Amino acid sequence: MIADQGTAGASTPWPGLVAPVSVLDGAAGGSGPQRAANESTGAGDLTLGLQPRHALCGGMLRGAEALLRWGEAGAPAGAGAGSEASARMSYWLLEAACREAQLWNAASEAKGPWLGAETPVVVSVDMPARSLREGRLPAEVCLALERSGLAPHLLEIALPEYAVTDGSTEVLLGMSALRDLGVGLALDRFGSVSASLRLLQRLPLTAVKLDPVLTLDLIQDRVIRATVGAAIGLAHALHTNVVATGVNSVSQRDILADMGCDDAQGTMFSGPLAPACFRTALRGVLPEELQ
């Protein structure tokens, strides 16, 4: 169990990092992202889930996508929350993910490389479009890095395709500010809106995450295969990593590997894991829930 000062003794049946109210707001007794979330949805404690990301060449772990979960069952969180509660939950997820990733990489530096993963191990966090457009995101990222001690290059911020398609000045300035911090920047759900190759050229990206709909239709749809192949080729020409999401079969994995896609995540490899199980996977041991 990982706990901040002031939370010793706190626990959750679903192994993870539960942020106390006081950590983010500096005040105890009921304010903060968890209370805001609870008041909006009636749910319990927020926890951190991790969707493993694997290299398509060799299959080693390269990182994880951070997911927001509720308490014991690790059920998806966020649906039904108001805008203020959603913003609080997003920041909670960002800081929780940074703290967890700092644990992985500090342990690797102290004890040597993980047996089950390439190092360093990067954590990717999806952040809402609103925080980017309102200009809050760079400051939030900076604060999370400072509080966690995580090196910037070990964090990837993923922004949804729909949020950046207009290429507005606010969007480009915000993305440039994030890159200036040294964090990675991923275009999330590429293909969910337009799959515009021009968009890849205009944005300061380090990664492109293919939308699951592209992966789903990859086997039978020649147009989709051509689109994915063109996106991978252009991304590599721009020195940008390509991550396929929703990879659920050996056939999908093999086609993507033949196309030169770098990384993949999906049930073909693993479903979302609690942090303790993810650390087990880093050690090269299959977590019990996947055996």
Secondary structure, DSSP 8 states (H G I E B T S, - for coil): -B--TT-TT---SS-SB---HHHHHS--SS-SHHHHHHHHH----EEEEEEEEEETTT--EEEEEEEEEETTTTEE--TT--HHHHHHHHHHHHHHHHHHHHHHHHHHHHH---SSEEEEEEEEEE--HHHHHTT-HHHHHHHHHHHH---GGGEEEEEEHHHHTT--HHHHHHHHHHHHHT-EEEEEEETSS---HHHHHHS--SEEEE-HHHHHTTTT-HHHHHHHHHHHHHHHHTT-EEEEE---SHHHHHHHHHHT--EEESTTT---B-HHHHHHHHTT---GGG-
